């Protein structure tokens, strides 16, 4: 049934561009987040374990605050590209 949809027609152009945009940027953002998580020193997690922190505490009190800059950058990049994708879908 998906083969019967005319993805380039004006009715579906926004959806087709949205799907293409989503899949094209997943890898880029994944590399960004993996690189920022790799830069977190393991000694922070070791000391948190010694202090009795569980995995939930380590994630929300160590990982999230230290990758917050990558999250902000990803949101800015995503917003700019999403706006551009919206503009192009309205032009076509």
N, C-alpha and C positions, 0 to 999 in steps of 0.2 A: 504494500500500500504506500510506502514511502517513495517508491519509484514513480508513482503516478503524480506526485506533487511537482509542480513546475517551480523549482526553487528560485529561479531568476525572474519570476513574474512579480509585478508590483505588490501583490498581496503577500508574498512570502520573502521578499528581499531583505527586510529587516531581520527576520528570524534566521535566514541563512547566513547573513553577515554576523549575527550574534553568535551563532554556533561556531563559525570559522574563527572569530575573534577569541572566543573562550578557549578553544583548543590550541590556538597559536601561541597564547601567552602562558599557559599552564607551566610549560617547561622553564620559561624565563623566571617566573616567580618562584618556582621550586628551587632553582639554582640559587636565587637570592636568599631564600630562607635557609637552605642547607648551609650555605657559606656563612651566614650570620650565626647559625647554631654551632657550627664547627669552631668558631672563634671564641666560644665560651670556654674558659678554663675548666678542666675536669676537677680541679681542686675545690671549686665552689660546691660542686655536687658531693664530693667526698666529705667536706666539712659539714654540709647540710645533713648528710646521712649520720654522721657522728653526733650531731645535735638532735637527731631523732625526727627529721623531716621525712614525710612520706613522698611518694611520686607526685601526688597532686600539689603539695606545697612546693616541691622543687620546680615543677612546671610553671606555676603561677607566681612564684616569688623570686625565681632565678631566671628561667628561660624567657618568659614573656617580657620582663623589664629590659633584659639585655638585647632582645631582638626588636625592641620597639622602634628603633630608627629604621630598620629594614621594613617593618610593617607600614610605617608612615610613608616611606619612599614608594612602596608597592601601591599604596592607596593613591598617591599623587600620580604615578605613572599610569595606573589603571584608569583613573578619572580622566586624564588628558586623552588617552587613547579611546576610551569609551565615548567621550564627547565627539572626537573626530570620526569614529565609526557611525555615530548617530547622524552627524552632519552629512557624511557621504551617503548614508542610506536615504536621506531626504532629498539629496541632489539627484540620485539615480532614478 
